[in-house]
């Protein structure tokens, strides 16, 4: 049988990128593989070794890409990391950039970034699946998080790789698109020589076309096994992770003395948002009262993140809209920074913007001052507050680690902690469980549910997975695409 990728006694030369045990892994022709494991367990290190990013001490990675005409790894293996970056990761993206129209003209359009494809049938299938036609004349900066993932998938699949590696490909996609993507990948693996390797933190997301699973945990590459074998022994998802002691600590947190105590937290009156010819929100009325817990739902590109950018005053168009927060009308002279003190927020846009290699402690502490990055020295009492929340979220041991050296799942957990650290009256969580493993997903849900038991806490949460919603949700707003 043809072996596509083979690693024997694989040990990287650089100790920083080395797994605890030598890698023994063979991927045969026709095998569709899922690499699974907890956040920080070593999945990305294994993939980076598979793709030849890190040279090995003894045996180099062996490849056989036939029937491909090229033997180059760069031609045959495409790796989509979904680091939530627009276009190329050139360091020019900044928080709020997506909402600033003056930056739009400096970014390319979608059609300019898509490669040519000789196979018209594959191209048409991809365009239809992901709705690419309606994106072609949009600037890349205006794509929603879900639309960006669809674009990246299309861009990569148009190159017809021999091996396609995707890091958590289904997160951020609405349910319909997730199902269609699974069907498409299944068809492609059946009809072509394409082999798929999925890197999954959410292990109940393994598609049926996967044939084998490679578990990676505690920086050890486990034995490759069949999907049936893995599912037969997969540990059941935890019912609850947050301990009673930590839950009580959340409930016992002292209340600040500068709370607004208003009945109305968010009021939007006939709010409309347009970018060029495209209408995102059309005369939307929405009222959120103190203590309500809202699920904000809708397909990719329906305007969920745009709506939240208005609430958080990250979108310049918010000042042209009839919006009140905590009974203070936007544009009436209120200090938005005063209002932000009462809001905890995490989003894909925020994750994209954190490209500074700061210690985790500084990232969490930046939530106290609403800065993307820390621009002031952390006071001792603030440090204690940060350590308290980091302990609750189980990341206390990461406090001195550099943010960019963490796995993407660990990074998301840090940013979720940042949203809670000021004990906000309004908690806005835009897809907070992105990239988290099953245990950490349950932990974050536990923390949200405990936090919302406290007096006068208001929640707005976005997710494309109904099962991610905490039990405290009592209202739903569903946004429809405006076309």
C-alpha positions as CSV (number, residue, x, y, z in Angstrom):
1,X,0.0,0.0,0.0
2,X,1.2,3.5,-0.8
3,X,2.3,5.5,2.2
4,X,1.6,9.2,1.7
5,X,3.4,10.6,4.8
6,X,5.7,8.6,7.1
7,X,7.5,9.6,10.3
8,X,9.7,7.1,12.0
9,X,11.3,8.0,15.4
10,X,10.5,11.7,14.7
11,X,12.2,14.1,17.0
12,X,12.5,17.8,16.1
13,X,15.9,19.4,16.3
14,X,14.6,22.4,18.3
15,X,13.6,21.3,21.9
16,X,10.8,24.0,22.0
17,X,8.9,22.2,19.2
18,X,9.5,18.7,20.4
19,X,6.9,16.2,21.5
20,X,7.7,14.2,24.7
21,X,8.1,11.0,22.7
22,X,9.4,10.3,19.2
23,X,6.6,10.4,16.6
24,X,5.7,7.1,14.9
25,X,3.1,7.8,12.2
26,X,2.2,6.5,8.8
27,X,-0.7,7.8,6.7
28,X,-1.6,5.5,3.9
29,X,-3.3,6.2,0.6
30,X,-7.1,6.5,1.0
31,X,-7.0,7.2,4.7
32,X,-8.9,10.3,5.9
33,X,-7.5,11.3,9.3
34,X,-8.7,13.3,12.3
35,X,-6.0,14.5,14.8
36,X,-7.8,15.0,18.1
37,X,-6.8,16.1,21.6
38,X,-7.1,18.7,24.3
39,X,-6.1,22.4,24.0
40,X,-2.3,22.7,24.4
41,X,-1.9,18.9,23.9
42,X,0.4,19.1,20.9
43,X,-1.9,18.8,17.9
44,X,-0.4,21.8,16.1
45,X,3.1,20.7,16.8
46,X,2.4,17.3,15.2
47,X,0.9,19.0,12.1
48,X,3.9,21.3,11.8
49,X,6.1,18.3,11.9
50,X,4.0,16.5,9.3
51,X,4.3,19.4,6.9
52,X,8.1,19.6,7.3
53,X,8.1,23.0,9.2
54,X,10.4,21.7,11.8
55,X,13.5,19.7,10.7
56,X,14.1,16.4,12.5
57,X,17.2,15.1,14.3
58,X,17.5,11.8,12.5
59,X,14.9,10.6,9.9
60,X,13.3,13.3,7.9
61,X,9.6,13.0,7.0
62,X,9.1,10.8,4.0
63,X,6.4,11.7,1.3
64,X,4.9,9.9,-1.7
65,X,2.4,12.2,-3.4
66,X,1.8,10.2,-6.5
67,X,-0.2,10.4,-8.7
68,X,0.6,14.2,-8.3
69,X,2.9,15.5,-11.0
70,X,4.9,17.5,-8.4
71,X,6.9,16.1,-5.5
72,X,7.1,19.4,-3.6
73,X,5.5,19.5,-0.2
74,X,4.3,23.1,-0.8
75,X,2.4,22.0,-3.9
76,X,0.8,18.9,-2.4
77,X,0.0,19.8,1.2
78,X,-2.2,22.8,2.0
79,X,-2.8,23.7,5.6
80,X,-5.6,26.0,6.7
81,X,-5.0,27.1,10.3
82,X,-8.0,29.4,10.6
83,X,-6.0,31.7,12.8
84,X,-8.8,34.2,12.1
85,X,-6.6,36.5,10.0
86,X,-7.8,38.5,7.1
87,X,-5.8,37.7,4.0
88,X,-2.1,37.4,4.7
89,X,-0.9,37.6,8.3
90,X,1.2,40.7,7.7
91,X,0.6,42.4,11.0
92,X,-1.4,45.3,9.6
93,X,-4.8,44.2,11.0
94,X,-6.0,46.1,14.0
95,X,-9.0,45.8,16.2
96,X,-12.1,47.7,14.8
97,X,-10.5,47.7,11.3
98,X,-13.4,45.8,9.9
99,X,-15.8,48.5,10.8
100,X,-13.7,51.5,9.5
101,X,-14.8,52.1,5.9
102,X,-11.9,54.4,5.2
103,X,-9.6,51.3,5.3
104,X,-11.8,49.4,2.9
105,X,-10.3,50.8,-0.3
106,X,-6.8,49.7,0.8
107,X,-7.8,46.0,1.0
108,X,-8.2,43.7,-2.0
109,X,-11.5,42.3,-3.2
110,X,-12.4,38.6,-2.8
111,X,-12.2,38.0,-6.6
112,X,-8.6,39.3,-6.7
113,X,-7.5,36.7,-4.1
114,X,-9.1,33.6,-5.6
115,X,-6.7,31.5,-7.8
116,X,-7.7,30.2,-11.3
117,X,-9.1,26.6,-11.5
118,X,-8.9,24.4,-14.5
119,X,-11.7,22.2,-13.2
120,X,-14.8,24.2,-13.9
121,X,-17.1,21.6,-12.1
122,X,-15.0,21.9,-8.9
123,X,-15.0,25.7,-9.1
124,X,-18.8,25.9,-9.6
125,X,-19.4,23.4,-6.8
126,X,-17.3,25.5,-4.4
127,X,-18.9,28.8,-5.5
128,X,-22.4,27.4,-5.0
129,X,-21.6,25.7,-1.7
130,X,-20.1,28.8,0.0
131,X,-22.0,31.6,-1.8
132,X,-18.8,33.0,-3.3
133,X,-20.5,34.8,-6.2
134,X,-22.1,37.3,-3.8
135,X,-18.8,37.8,-2.1
136,X,-16.6,38.4,-5.2
137,X,-17.0,42.2,-5.2
138,X,-16.7,42.6,-1.5
139,X,-13.5,43.9,0.1
140,X,-11.8,41.1,2.1
141,X,-11.9,43.3,5.2
142,X,-15.8,43.3,5.2
143,X,-16.2,39.5,5.4
144,X,-17.8,38.2,8.5
145,X,-15.9,35.6,10.5
146,X,-17.9,32.8,8.9
147,X,-17.7,34.3,5.4
148,X,-13.9,34.5,5.8
149,X,-13.7,30.8,6.6
150,X,-15.7,30.0,3.5
151,X,-13.4,32.2,1.4
152,X,-10.3,30.5,2.8
153,X,-11.7,27.0,2.2
154,X,-12.6,27.9,-1.4
155,X,-9.2,29.5,-2.1
156,X,-7.4,26.4,-0.8
157,X,-9.6,23.8,-2.5
158,X,-9.3,25.6,-5.9
159,X,-5.6,24.7,-5.9
160,X,-6.5,21.0,-5.9
161,X,-4.1,19.8,-3.2
162,X,-3.1,16.2,-2.7
163,X,-3.4,16.5,1.1
164,X,-5.6,19.1,2.8
165,X,-5.1,19.8,6.5
166,X,-7.7,21.9,8.2
167,X,-7.6,23.1,11.8
168,X,-11.1,23.0,13.3
169,X,-12.8,23.7,9.9
170,X,-16.4,23.7,11.2
171,X,-16.3,26.3,13.9
172,X,-17.7,29.6,12.9
173,X,-19.9,28.1,10.2
174,X,-23.6,28.0,10.4
175,X,-25.3,24.5,10.7
176,X,-26.3,24.4,7.0
177,X,-22.8,25.2,5.8
178,X,-21.2,22.7,8.2
179,X,-23.4,19.9,6.8
180,X,-22.7,20.9,3.1
181,X,-18.9,21.1,3.8
182,X,-18.9,17.6,5.2
183,X,-20.8,16.4,2.1
184,X,-18.4,18.2,-0.2
185,X,-15.3,16.8,1.5
186,X,-16.9,13.3,1.4
187,X,-17.5,13.6,-2.3
188,X,-14.0,14.9,-3.1
189,X,-12.3,12.1,-1.1
190,X,-14.4,9.5,-3.0
191,X,-14.0,10.9,-6.5
192,X,-10.4,12.3,-6.4
193,X,-7.0,11.5,-4.8
194,X,-7.5,14.1,-2.2
195,X,-6.7,13.1,1.4
196,X,-8.0,15.1,4.3
197,X,-6.5,15.6,7.7
198,X,-8.7,17.4,10.2
199,X,-7.4,18.8,13.5
200,X,-10.2,18.8,15.9
201,X,-10.6,20.1,19.5
202,X,-14.4,19.4,19.4
203,X,-14.3,15.6,19.2
204,X,-18.1,15.2,18.7
205,X,-17.5,16.9,15.3
206,X,-15.7,14.0,13.6
207,X,-17.4,13.5,10.2
208,X,-18.4,10.0,9.0
209,X,-16.0,10.1,6.1
210,X,-13.0,10.0,8.5
211,X,-11.4,6.6,8.5
212,X,-8.7,6.9,11.2
213,X,-8.0,9.0,14.3
214,X,-4.7,10.0,15.8
215,X,-5.1,11.1,19.5
216,X,-2.5,13.7,20.8
217,X,-2.4,14.4,24.5
218,X,0.2,15.7,26.9
219,X,2.5,16.3,23.9
220,X,2.5,12.6,23.0
221,X,1.4,11.4,19.5
222,X,-0.8,8.3,20.2
223,X,-1.4,5.3,18.1
224,X,-3.4,5.7,14.9
225,X,-6.7,3.8,15.2
226,X,-9.8,3.3,13.2
227,X,-12.7,5.7,13.7
228,X,-14.9,2.9,15.1
229,X,-12.2,2.0,17.5
230,X,-11.7,5.5,18.7
231,X,-15.5,6.2,19.1
232,X,-15.9,2.9,21.1
233,X,-13.4,4.2,23.7
234,X,-13.9,8.0,23.5
235,X,-14.4,9.3,27.0
236,X,-17.9,10.7,27.6
237,X,-18.3,14.5,27.7
238,X,-18.2,15.9,31.3
239,X,-21.6,16.9,32.8
240,X,-19.9,19.6,34.8
241,X,-16.3,20.8,35.2
242,X,-16.4,23.9,37.5
243,X,-16.0,22.8,41.1
244,X,-18.5,23.8,43.8
245,X,-15.7,25.8,45.5
246,X,-14.9,27.8,42.4
247,X,-18.6,28.3,41.6
248,X,-19.2,29.7,45.1
249,X,-16.2,32.1,44.7
250,X,-17.9,33.5,41.6
251,X,-21.2,33.9,43.5
252,X,-19.5,35.6,46.5
253,X,-17.6,38.2,44.4
254,X,-18.1,41.7,45.9
255,X,-20.2,44.1,43.8
256,X,-18.6,47.3,42.6
257,X,-20.0,50.6,43.9
258,X,-20.2,52.3,40.5
259,X,-22.9,50.1,38.9
260,X,-25.5,51.7,36.7
261,X,-28.6,49.9,38.1
262,X,-30.7,50.8,35.0
263,X,-33.6,48.8,33.8
264,X,-32.7,49.2,30.2
265,X,-29.3,48.0,29.2
266,X,-29.5,48.1,25.4
267,X,-31.9,50.1,23.2
268,X,-31.7,50.1,19.4
269,X,-34.4,52.0,17.5
270,X,-34.8,51.5,13.7
271,X,-31.1,50.9,13.3
272,X,-29.8,50.4,9.7
273,X,-26.3,49.7,8.6
274,X,-25.1,49.7,5.0
275,X,-21.7,49.2,3.4
276,X,-21.8,50.5,-0.2
277,X,-24.8,48.8,-1.9
278,X,-25.1,46.1,0.8
279,X,-27.5,46.4,3.7
280,X,-26.4,44.5,6.8
281,X,-29.1,45.6,9.2
282,X,-32.5,47.1,8.2
283,X,-34.5,49.2,10.7
284,X,-33.8,46.9,13.6
285,X,-35.5,47.5,17.0
286,X,-34.1,45.7,19.9
287,X,-34.3,46.2,23.7
288,X,-32.3,44.2,26.3
289,X,-33.4,44.7,29.9
290,X,-31.2,44.2,32.9
291,X,-30.8,40.6,33.9
292,X,-31.9,39.1,30.5
293,X,-29.8,36.5,28.9
294,X,-29.9,36.6,25.1
295,X,-28.8,34.2,22.3
296,X,-28.0,36.2,19.1
297,X,-28.4,33.8,16.2
298,X,-28.4,33.8,12.4
299,X,-26.5,32.5,9.3
300,X,-23.0,33.6,8.4
301,X,-23.1,37.2,7.2
302,X,-26.5,38.1,8.7
303,X,-25.0,40.9,10.8
304,X,-24.5,39.4,14.3
305,X,-21.0,40.8,14.8
306,X,-21.9,44.1,13.2
307,X,-24.8,44.4,15.7
308,X,-22.4,43.8,18.6
309,X,-19.9,46.3,17.2
310,X,-22.6,48.9,17.4
311,X,-23.4,48.0,21.0
312,X,-19.7,48.2,22.0
313,X,-19.2,51.4,20.0
314,X,-16.5,49.8,17.9
315,X,-18.3,50.7,14.7
316,X,-18.1,54.4,13.7
317,X,-21.7,54.1,12.2
318,X,-23.0,53.6,15.8
319,X,-22.9,57.4,16.3
320,X,-25.3,57.9,13.4
321,X,-27.8,55.4,14.9
322,X,-30.4,55.8,17.7
323,X,-28.7,53.7,20.3
324,X,-28.8,53.9,24.1
325,X,-26.7,51.9,26.6
326,X,-27.6,51.9,30.2
327,X,-30.2,54.6,29.5
328,X,-27.4,56.8,28.0
329,X,-28.1,57.8,24.4
330,X,-25.1,57.4,22.1
331,X,-23.7,60.7,20.9
332,X,-25.2,62.8,23.7
333,X,-21.9,63.5,25.3
334,X,-21.4,60.3,27.3
335,X,-17.9,58.9,27.6
336,X,-17.8,55.6,25.7
337,X,-14.9,54.6,27.9
338,X,-17.0,55.0,31.0
339,X,-19.7,52.8,29.5
340,X,-17.1,50.2,28.4
341,X,-16.1,49.8,32.0
342,X,-19.4,48.0,32.5
343,X,-19.1,45.6,29.4
344,X,-17.0,42.5,29.1
345,X,-16.5,41.4,25.5
346,X,-14.8,38.7,23.5
347,X,-15.1,38.1,19.7
348,X,-13.2,36.7,16.7
349,X,-12.2,40.3,15.8
350,X,-10.6,40.7,19.1
351,X,-8.7,37.4,18.8
352,X,-7.4,38.6,15.4
353,X,-6.2,41.8,16.9
354,X,-4.1,40.2,19.6
355,X,-0.8,39.7,17.7
356,X,1.4,41.1,20.5
357,X,3.7,38.6,22.2
358,X,2.7,39.8,25.7
359,X,2.6,37.6,28.8
360,X,-0.8,36.1,29.5
361,X,-1.2,38.1,32.7
362,X,-1.0,41.3,30.7
363,X,-3.6,40.1,28.2
364,X,-6.0,39.3,31.0
365,X,-5.3,42.6,32.8
366,X,-5.9,44.6,29.6
367,X,-9.6,43.7,30.1
368,X,-9.7,46.0,33.1
369,X,-8.8,49.0,30.9
370,X,-10.5,48.1,27.6
371,X,-7.2,48.2,25.7
372,X,-6.1,45.7,23.1
373,X,-2.8,45.0,24.7
374,X,-1.7,46.5,28.1
375,X,-0.5,50.1,28.0
376,X,-0.2,50.6,31.8
377,X,1.5,48.8,34.6
378,X,-0.7,46.3,36.4
379,X,-1.5,47.3,40.0
380,X,-1.1,44.7,42.7
381,X,-4.9,44.6,43.5
382,X,-5.6,44.2,39.8
383,X,-3.0,41.4,39.5
384,X,-4.8,39.5,42.4
385,X,-8.1,40.0,40.5
386,X,-6.6,38.6,37.3
387,X,-5.1,35.6,39.1
388,X,-8.5,34.8,40.7
389,X,-10.2,34.6,37.4
390,X,-7.3,32.8,35.7
391,X,-7.6,30.2,38.5
392,X,-11.3,29.8,37.9
393,X,-10.7,29.2,34.2
394,X,-7.9,26.8,34.9
395,X,-5.1,28.8,33.2
396,X,-3.2,30.1,36.2
397,X,-0.1,28.2,35.1
398,X,-0.1,30.1,31.9
399,X,0.2,33.6,33.4
400,X,3.9,34.1,32.5
401,X,3.7,32.4,29.1
402,X,3.8,34.5,25.9
403,X,0.4,34.8,24.3
404,X,1.5,33.9,20.8
405,X,3.2,30.8,22.0
406,X,-0.1,29.3,23.2
407,X,-2.3,27.1,21.1
408,X,-5.3,28.9,19.5
409,X,-7.6,27.2,22.0
410,X,-5.5,28.4,24.9
411,X,-5.5,31.9,23.5
412,X,-9.3,31.8,23.2
413,X,-9.5,30.8,26.9
414,X,-7.3,33.7,27.9
415,X,-9.5,36.2,26.0
416,X,-12.6,34.7,27.6
417,X,-11.0,35.2,31.0
418,X,-10.2,38.8,30.0
419,X,-14.0,39.4,29.4
420,X,-14.9,38.4,32.9
421,X,-12.1,40.0,34.8
422,X,-13.9,43.3,35.5
423,X,-17.0,41.6,36.7
424,X,-19.1,43.4,34.0
425,X,-22.8,44.2,34.2
426,X,-23.2,43.4,30.5
427,X,-21.3,40.3,29.2
428,X,-21.0,40.0,25.4
429,X,-19.6,36.7,24.1
430,X,-19.3,36.4,20.4
431,X,-18.5,32.7,19.7
432,X,-16.5,32.3,22.9
433,X,-16.0,28.5,22.6
434,X,-14.2,28.6,19.3
435,X,-11.4,26.0,19.3
436,X,-12.0,24.8,22.8
437,X,-11.8,21.1,23.7
438,X,-14.8,19.4,25.2
439,X,-13.7,19.9,28.8
440,X,-13.0,23.6,28.4
441,X,-16.2,24.1,26.5
442,X,-18.1,22.6,29.5
443,X,-16.0,24.7,31.9
444,X,-16.7,28.0,30.1
445,X,-20.5,27.1,30.1
446,X,-20.3,26.4,33.8
447,X,-18.6,29.7,34.5
448,X,-21.2,31.6,32.4
449,X,-24.1,29.9,34.2
450,X,-22.6,30.7,37.6
451,X,-21.7,34.2,36.7
452,X,-25.3,34.8,35.5
453,X,-26.7,33.7,38.8
454,X,-25.3,37.0,40.3
455,X,-27.5,40.0,40.7
456,X,-28.3,42.2,37.6
457,X,-26.0,40.4,35.1
458,X,-27.0,40.7,31.5
459,X,-25.7,38.3,28.8
460,X,-25.6,38.5,25.0
461,X,-24.1,35.4,23.4
462,X,-23.5,34.4,19.7
463,X,-22.9,30.8,18.6
464,X,-23.7,28.6,15.7
465,X,-24.0,25.5,17.9
466,X,-27.3,25.3,19.9
467,X,-25.6,23.0,22.4
468,X,-23.1,25.6,23.3
469,X,-25.8,27.9,24.8
470,X,-25.8,28.0,28.6
471,X,-29.0,26.9,30.4
472,X,-29.6,30.5,31.6
473,X,-30.6,31.8,28.1
474,X,-34.2,33.2,28.2
475,X,-34.4,35.3,25.0
476,X,-33.4,34.9,21.4
477,X,-32.9,37.3,18.5
478,X,-32.5,35.7,15.1
479,X,-31.0,37.9,12.3
480,X,-31.8,37.1,8.6
481,X,-29.5,38.0,5.8
482,X,-30.6,41.1,3.9
483,X,-29.5,39.7,0.6
